[in-house]
Structure formats: structure tokens, C-alpha cells
Amino acid sequence: MARGLVRWDGRKAAGLLGSPTVDGESTDQERLWTVQDLAGFLGVPVNTVYKWRTTGDGPPGLRIGRHVRYRREDVEAWLATRVTVRD
């Protein structure tokens, strides 16, 4: 795999939040996720993440210069608020 390309570690399929891995090695848990990382993790198009950003529906993001980044714990908290129980 080319250096710098992101690959998910497979825990997503098990229902666990996994950190992205680079070249098969686990990265630091504090690594900030890109819009592409978040979209890949959630299985939604990148444009959906950008739309959520403008409407305020998605997880809170951080502006780093002209880039948007997401913290894993913020994504986990946002996902916890999205859980619905059907009767």
C-alpha cells in the first residue's frame, strides 16, 4: 500500500469504532480524522459530511487552517446521540 493511504482496520464491521491505520500500522488514537476518513468510517459520501457541516447535523469538527478535522471521541459522542430505539 502506498505510504500515506488510509485503510480501515476492520473493527468497523464488528461494530467497534476503529482508528484508521496507515500502511497496516495502528496510528496514535489522538490522530485527527479528515473528512474522507469520517466519510469512509460512516459509509457515507464525502459530500454528505460537508452538507452535515453546513447544516449542523454532523459531528463537531475542528477548523485547522482551511481544513476540517474530526476527533474520534467527538464522533463517538455524536453517534451515541443518533441511536434510535424502535418499539
N, CA, C and O of each residue as an XYZ file, in Angstrom:
348
protein
N       0.849     -1.174      0.000
C       0.000      0.000      0.000
C       0.896      1.239      0.000
O       1.893      1.276      0.721
N       0.561      2.233     -0.782
C       1.366      3.442     -0.872
C       1.371      4.187      0.457
O       0.364      4.224      1.165
N       2.488      4.767      0.779
C       2.622      5.475      2.048
C       1.626      6.621      2.125
O       1.460      7.376      1.167
N       0.961      6.745      3.275
C       0.031      7.837      3.488
C      -1.413      7.501      3.154
O      -2.316      8.260      3.506
N      -1.654      6.371      2.475
C      -3.028      5.991      2.182
C      -3.658      5.394      3.429
O      -3.003      4.673      4.181
N      -4.924      5.695      3.643
C      -5.613      5.253      4.846
C      -6.400      3.986      4.559
O      -7.083      3.883      3.540
N      -6.299      3.020      5.470
C      -7.059      1.785      5.363
C      -7.691      1.514      6.730
O      -7.040      1.685      7.760
N      -8.936      1.100      6.740
C      -9.625      0.817      7.997
C      -9.211     -0.540      8.495
O      -8.946     -1.448      7.707
N      -9.152     -0.685      9.825
C      -8.600     -1.892     10.415
C      -9.591     -3.036     10.582
O      -9.226     -4.067     11.146
N     -10.828     -2.898     10.117
C     -11.766     -4.000     10.134
C     -12.664     -4.056     11.350
O     -13.629     -4.821     11.354
N     -12.382     -3.270     12.391
C     -13.227     -3.303     13.575
C     -14.584     -2.687     13.318
O     -15.534     -2.950     14.056
N     -14.693     -1.867     12.276
C     -15.977     -1.273     11.935
C     -17.012     -2.356     11.672
O     -18.155     -2.253     12.117
N     -16.612     -3.385     10.954
C     -17.533     -4.473     10.637
C     -18.010     -5.178     11.895
O     -19.103     -5.744     11.910
N     -17.207     -5.152     12.948
C     -17.578     -5.787     14.210
C     -18.401     -4.853     15.079
O     -18.795     -5.218     16.187
N     -18.665     -3.650     14.582
C     -19.458     -2.696     15.350
C     -18.649     -1.864     16.323
O     -19.219     -1.175     17.169
N     -17.329     -1.914     16.219
C     -16.473     -1.140     17.102
C     -15.905      0.038     16.341
O     -15.674     -0.036     15.134
N     -15.683      1.116     17.052
C     -15.043      2.263     16.422
C     -13.560      1.967     16.309
O     -12.877      1.789     17.318
N     -13.066      1.914     15.093
C     -11.653      1.669     14.892
C     -10.953      2.914     14.417
O     -11.523      3.721     13.683
N      -9.718      3.068     14.837
C      -8.919      4.166     14.330
C      -8.419      3.798     12.949
O      -8.150      2.628     12.675
N      -8.290      4.784     12.076
C      -7.704      4.484     10.778
C      -6.284      3.967     10.969
O      -5.617      4.328     11.938
N      -5.825      3.133     10.062
C      -4.447      2.674     10.110
C      -3.745      3.123      8.843
O      -4.369      3.235      7.788
N      -2.469      3.375      8.942
C      -1.665      3.785      7.804
C      -0.655      2.686      7.548
O       0.121      2.324      8.433
N      -0.667      2.156      6.331
C       0.271      1.102      5.942
C       0.212     -0.090      6.891
O       1.236     -0.729      7.135
N      -0.978     -0.404      7.435
C      -1.145     -1.565      8.285
C      -0.708     -1.372      9.721
O      -0.853     -2.290     10.528
N      -0.176     -0.207     10.069
C       0.259      0.054     11.433
C      -0.758      0.944     12.118
O      -1.246      1.904     11.522
N      -1.083      0.637     13.360
C      -2.019      1.473     14.104
C      -1.403      2.844     14.316
O      -0.214      2.976     14.604
N      -2.231      3.852     14.167
C      -1.767      5.209     14.397
C      -2.156      5.638     15.796
O      -2.942      4.964     16.462
N      -1.623      6.732     16.233
C      -1.942      7.288     17.540
C      -3.444      7.533     17.636
O      -4.045      8.048     16.694
N      -4.060      7.170     18.764
C      -5.502      7.344     18.932
C      -5.914      8.802     18.822
O      -7.065      9.091     18.494
N      -5.015      9.712     19.083
C      -5.349     11.130     19.038
C      -5.281     11.706     17.627
O      -5.509     12.902     17.442
N      -4.975     10.882     16.631
C      -4.905     11.361     15.250
C      -6.251     11.946     14.851
O      -7.293     11.331     15.078
N      -6.230     13.117     14.265
C      -7.462     13.743     13.796
C      -7.872     13.134     12.466
O      -7.030     12.871     11.609
N      -9.173     12.911     12.298
C      -9.697     12.329     11.073
C      -9.997     13.410     10.054
O     -10.465     14.492     10.410
N      -9.730     13.126      8.798
C     -10.099     14.018      7.709
C     -11.567     13.788      7.362
O     -12.193     12.858      7.869
N     -12.105     14.633      6.503
C     -13.471     14.441      6.012
C     -13.573     13.091      5.307
O     -14.573     12.389      5.454
N     -12.557     12.730      4.552
C     -12.556     11.455      3.847
C     -12.515     10.279      4.825
O     -13.187      9.270      4.611
N     -11.727     10.407      5.900
C     -11.683      9.371      6.930
C     -13.063      9.170      7.551
O     -13.531      8.040      7.696
N     -13.707     10.277      7.915
C     -15.027     10.212      8.544
C     -16.055      9.598      7.598
O     -16.834      8.734      7.998
N     -16.054     10.044      6.351
C     -16.998      9.508      5.368
C     -16.782      8.010      5.174
O     -17.748      7.251      5.102
N     -15.540      7.583      5.090
C     -15.239      6.164      4.940
C     -15.673      5.358      6.144
O     -16.218      4.264      5.998
N     -15.440      5.883      7.322
C     -15.824      5.190      8.550
C     -17.338      5.032      8.640
O     -17.835      3.965      8.999
N     -18.068      6.099      8.313
C     -19.528      6.063      8.407
C     -20.183      5.417      7.195
O     -21.359      5.057      7.246
N     -19.440      5.267      6.113
C     -20.000      4.668      4.906
C     -20.944      5.600      4.176
O     -21.934      5.163      3.589
N     -20.634      6.889      4.217
C     -21.448      7.888      3.515
C     -20.553      8.651      2.545
O     -19.333      8.670      2.710
N     -21.158      9.284      1.526
C     -20.347     10.083      0.606
C     -19.710     11.296      1.302
O     -20.261     11.835      2.262
N     -18.560     11.705      0.808
C     -17.869     12.878      1.345
C     -18.789     14.103      1.303
O     -18.794     14.907      2.234
N     -19.565     14.244      0.226
C     -20.460     15.394      0.121
C     -21.496     15.419      1.237
O     -21.932     16.495      1.646
N     -21.896     14.257      1.734
C     -22.837     14.206      2.852
C     -22.206     14.805      4.103
O     -22.862     15.545      4.836
N     -20.939     14.490      4.351
C     -20.242     15.043      5.512
C     -20.168     16.561      5.396
O     -20.398     17.269      6.376
N     -19.848     17.067      4.198
C     -19.797     18.519      4.003
C     -21.178     19.151      4.196
O     -21.283     20.238      4.764
N     -22.230     18.487      3.734
C     -23.585     19.010      3.918
C     -23.939     19.066      5.397
O     -24.482     20.064      5.872
N     -23.627     17.979      6.139
C     -23.867     17.977      7.581
C     -23.130     19.129      8.240
O     -23.638     19.740      9.180
N     -21.950     19.422      7.756
C     -21.151     20.515      8.344
C     -21.870     21.855      8.175
O     -21.894     22.668      9.099
N     -22.451     22.082      7.005
C     -23.116     23.365      6.768
C     -24.466     23.461      7.469
O     -24.897     24.557      7.828
N     -25.148     22.317      7.670
C     -26.460     22.340      8.326
C     -26.364     22.115      9.828
O     -27.351     22.286     10.544
N     -25.188     21.733     10.312
C     -25.014     21.490     11.743
C     -25.518     20.129     12.203
O     -25.684     19.905     13.402
N     -25.764     19.214     11.261
C     -26.301     17.897     11.600
C     -25.235     16.855     11.936
O     -25.552     15.837     12.552
N     -24.006     17.079     11.555
C     -22.960     16.079     11.738
C     -22.193     16.266     13.027
O     -22.522     17.124     13.846
N     -21.163     15.448     13.196
C     -20.326     15.580     14.395
C     -19.560     16.900     14.371
O     -19.266     17.432     13.300
N     -19.241     17.420     15.541
C     -18.492     18.679     15.567
C     -17.107     18.496     14.977
O     -16.420     17.515     15.263
N     -16.709     19.440     14.161
C     -15.399     19.392     13.523
C     -14.536     20.547     13.979
O     -15.021     21.514     14.566
N     -13.268     20.433     13.705
C     -12.292     21.465     14.044
C     -11.747     22.070     12.764
O     -11.420     21.347     11.823
N     -11.647     23.387     12.723
C     -11.011     24.052     11.598
C      -9.527     24.178     11.902
O      -9.128     24.762     12.909
N      -8.726     23.622     11.015
C      -7.275     23.735     11.113
C      -6.852     24.423      9.823
O      -6.681     23.778      8.788
N      -6.687     25.719      9.896
C      -6.441     26.484      8.674
C      -7.667     26.399      7.789
O      -8.764     26.772      8.207
N      -7.494     25.913      6.572
C      -8.638     25.767      5.674
C      -9.186     24.338      5.660
O     -10.056     24.005      4.855
N      -8.673     23.507      6.550
C      -9.067     22.103      6.606
C     -10.016     21.844      7.773
O     -10.000     22.564      8.771
N     -10.843     20.806      7.635
C     -11.725     20.370      8.714
C     -11.219     19.020      9.200
O     -10.927     18.133      8.398
N     -11.118     18.870     10.500
C     -10.681     17.609     11.104
C     -11.662     17.229     12.205
O     -12.355     18.077     12.766
N     -11.702     15.922     12.503
C     -12.628     15.398     13.499
C     -11.876     14.576     14.522
O     -10.964     13.825     14.178
N     -12.264     14.720     15.799
C     -11.701     13.895     16.865
C     -12.565     12.652     17.032
O     -13.792     12.715     16.957
N     -11.907     11.531     17.258
C     -12.614     10.263     17.425
C     -13.666     10.346     18.524
O     -14.791      9.883     18.339
N     -13.312     10.931     19.666
C     -14.254     11.000     20.788
C     -15.475     11.859     20.450
O     -16.571     11.589     20.941
N     -15.298     12.888     19.617
C     -16.445     13.702     19.191
C     -17.367     12.895     18.278
O     -18.590     13.010     18.361
N     -16.776     12.085     17.413
C     -17.575     11.239     16.519
C     -18.337     10.199     17.339
O     -19.514      9.949     17.081
N     -17.668      9.589     18.331
C     -18.329      8.608     19.190
C     -19.510      9.232     19.939
O     -20.583      8.633     20.018
N     -19.312     10.431     20.486
C     -20.384     11.115     21.221
C     -21.538     11.448     20.283
O     -22.702     11.282     20.649
N     -21.229     11.912     19.088
C     -22.277     12.231     18.115
C     -23.053     10.981     17.730
O     -24.281     11.012     17.640
N     -22.343      9.880     17.501
C     -23.019      8.630     17.160
C     -23.945      8.168     18.282
O     -25.030      7.649     18.022
N     -23.519      8.354     19.519
C     -24.347      7.951     20.665
C     -25.664      8.721     20.693
O     -26.673      8.198     21.166
N     -25.667      9.952     20.195
C     -26.906     10.747     20.166
C     -27.799     10.352     19.004
O     -28.967     10.738     18.961
N     -27.261      9.586     18.058
C     -28.013      9.198     16.865
C     -28.722      7.858     17.024
O     -29.466      7.447     16.133
N     -28.507      7.181     18.125
C     -29.108      5.859     18.349
C     -30.615      6.013     18.541
O     -31.071      6.819     19.352
N     -31.370      5.235     17.790
C     -32.838      5.247     17.947
C     -33.298      3.844     18.313
O     -32.743      2.847     17.851
N     -34.313      3.791     19.145
C     -34.873      2.523     19.564
C     -36.278      2.431     18.999
O     -37.098      3.328     19.194
N     -36.546      1.346     18.300
C     -37.885      1.144     17.735
C     -38.719      0.281     18.670
O     -38.237     -0.710     19.218
N     -39.938      0.662     18.839
C     -40.853     -0.119     19.683
C     -41.499     -1.230     18.910
O     -42.297     -1.986     19.465
